Amino acid sequence: MIHRRVAFAALAVLATFALGGCAAAASASPSGSAGAGTGGGTGSADAAAARQYCTDNGGMLVDRQAIWNTNADPSAQLPLAGKMTFCEFESGKGDQATRISVDLTTLSSEQPTLAAVAYLSKIGPVVPPNPGQNPGAYDCNTGLGGAGTFGNTAAGGGWVDDSQPVFKVMNECFFADGSAIDEFGIFYYASGAVRGADLAPLFRYQPGNKLPAMFEEPQRR
């Protein structure tokens, strides 16, 4: 009988510890959620600051979606999952208007991105051997090691905002770190022509004479 009472007492103690542990875990859960929320808040603050930096420097915020087959009728186009907000700069009027777009981080970060370094390096551009090829995409893929094509067919694709009166489709050159810049903007800038705006003085990243040697002049044949 005494052994049975001792066993019951031990079980009661274990149950008390178990309940206490559950209560502690339950009380810890809100703190964990708050931590995650704080992290998200910091990201939101960084995003808001990047957006503000864009508009403070004369850029416009444009939300675009990746769409395949932009060379075809709208009914045959395929919206993809990718969506992104770009900072875009435009200059000129009417047929003389030009525009350049860049991802918000590349424009506003004090640290370099591949897109920023590629733009500032002003190498090339590498011109396609076939005049029928897209020179901006060819230079992005071949000259800069980026990615600007939507598949390997002639269907084409781009980053679309149908609300834009002229520049509905922009062709972006993406790099391995996720940064992006307008293909034609970087293509022409390498030859000394500015489209939209010269991003060099607008980048928060200012390397001076210490631009990293990530990109080298292509071999001319």
Secondary structure, 3 states (H helix, E strand, C coil): CHHHHHHHHHHHHHHHHHHHHHHHHHHHHHHHHHHHHHHHHHHHHHHHHHHHHHHHCCCEEEEEEEEECCCCCHHHCEEEEEEEEEEEEEECCHHHCEEEEEEHHHHHCCCCCHHHHHHHHCCCCCCCCCCCCCHHHHHHHHHCCCECCCCCCCCCEEEECCCCCCCCEECEEECCCCCEEEHHHHHHHCCCCCCCCCCCCCCCCCCCCCCCCCCCCCCCC
